[in-house]
Amino acid sequence: MDRLDPKHTAVIVVDIQDRLAAVMPQEQRAEVVRAARILIESARVLGAPVLATEQYPKGLGSTVPEVSELLSAAEAPRFEKTDFSACDAAGFSDALSATGAKAVVLLGMESHVCVFQTARDLVARGYDVYVPIDGVASRRDDHRATGIGLCEKAGAVRTTSESVAFDWLARAGSDAFKQISKLIR
């Protein structure tokens, strides 16, 4: 396994939306928002691209405000979808390809549906996929665990948001390290 390079890694935020977030276990929801903050801000500091999807926003609402603000600051394009895999959203695959990313960090809701199907499709397309377990949620704990397991079976690497951030940094002492360390405390 190679070290994650922020210049060749994209962060994909899948469906962290109002109505979905409202039915997630409170602890999982809080973990996902924290992981999103760490990953989106770290990506912004280090120059990694960020993309986001929203599953049927008419029915499930927009991205939750605390994540939406981070996405706006990172100038992340957003893609509406009705397919479960982000790869099938209009314009998404072309936008991801245009980033030049070889690896993808994938987070969002729900781990056993949209996150899993996106991970499987990205692996099939040749991307190295990393799924931070603190960055995914499902309505039930067993569904979350199953989703993470399915992502691994499909070829994704199980990780955490902090592990990704520090892998991107590779060493302490830089200005980027100081900025990102503040996110993790």
Buried (B, 14 or more C-beta within 10 A) or exposed (E): EEEBBBEBBBBBBBBBBBBBBEEBBEEBBBBBBBBBBBBBBBBBBBEBBBBBBBBBBEEBBBBBEEBBEBBEEBEBBBBBBEBBBBBBBEEBBEBBEEBEBBBBBBBBBBBBBBBBBBBBBBBEEEBBBBBBBBBBBBBEEEBBBBBBBBBBEBBBBEBBBBBBBBBBBEEEEEEBBEBBEEBEE
